[in-house]
Amino acid sequence: MDITVIIFLLVYLALALGHLPGFRVDRTGAAVVGAVAMIGFQRITDEAAWNAIDYETVGLLFGLMIVSGAFSVSGFYAWLASKVASMDVSPPRLLALLVITGAGLSAVLTNDVVVVAMTPLLVSITLSRGLNPTPFLLAFCFATNTGSVATIIGSPQNMIAAQALGLSFTGFMKVALVPALLSLPLVWGVVALLYRGNWKLAPHNSSVPRESPAPIASMDRRETLKAAIVTIGVISAFVFSDLPRELIALSAAGIILVNRRLSSKEVLGTVDGNLLLLLMGLFVVNAALAQTGMPQKIITEMQAAGIDFSDPTTLFIVGSVLSNVIGNNPAVMLLAPFLQHSGDVDALGAALALSTGFSSNLIIFGSLAGIIVVEQAASRGITISMREFCRAGVPVAAACIASTRLDNTTDRVIMAARIL
């Protein structure tokens, strides 16, 4: 077998398993090593490797991470989490508030950054109330994944699809907003049903640390207001101007970083550098494989067999399956180059976002948000096993996927969303 194919398969095996078998190499490490190996074995030239990296997508994602990070450093996320979770409401109502909060934030800010910032806070606050953190963490995770599909800036995979297909902000949202909204009561209903009667921590459960009630976190109102104004400006520029999106996002990041009150080091510390390296490595690995002509041949054969990637329904199904094998971001990167760039691209982009966003709740490793929630919860003494995650994630994903297939046709959902 050609060394290019071997390297490609090893990289994607690591993406599927979370590590390279026999080595302590995680997904990001595998992507970087794979890119270096492609260059080292001369399967792609240095120049071609640099050109393969989509710096527009990387710049867009980096800029929006900075904007979202400003909310974290200003204390907004901590303030909002403590404010919502400290409300004197029943557990089911608290669950609903967290679902709405997670979905709303992830639709306008990068969902992974939101999860990183708020997960430790939710653990602390639920424990201080004597509540079982698991249902609240799972619902928050699921809601950030499904809510993020509403806009092209909701998640990294949405940004990748938007840049690759040249999607418009409003065109994408017209298609994806309604399914995203419909997913929220489904997330709440499934989790509330599964954990009814199990909201409280068991009195004999000494393995989970109790925490004393925490006061409402403080927030720098001035810096939060600045971040909010910048965010509104970014969205407005996306909608009303023809400026390159990466330029808009990087300009917004520059405004955030030039600050007399917040340290630029703190804001830059919120950027997920591992994700950016992962994407850059995969750009090179995928480009090296594309030079062999194998992907194009496989796609041609699949189309000859009746699998049409220009059909939103087909793309929805393929994206749903692939995102749970290698992860939602790599799945979009793998599929996007082979999609048509003419006709109703907003429908294709939305189908790709909906499939990867909804199905990524099936298993922990289906999304970066799932990995973040489970790992951060574990660091605070809360164990969420694969079985526990899937017990809620499988019905949530199934219900959300089914909600986009009214009359068994994704196209009709898309048409209905446009009418609404």
Beta strands, then each sheet from edge to edge (+ up, - down):
end
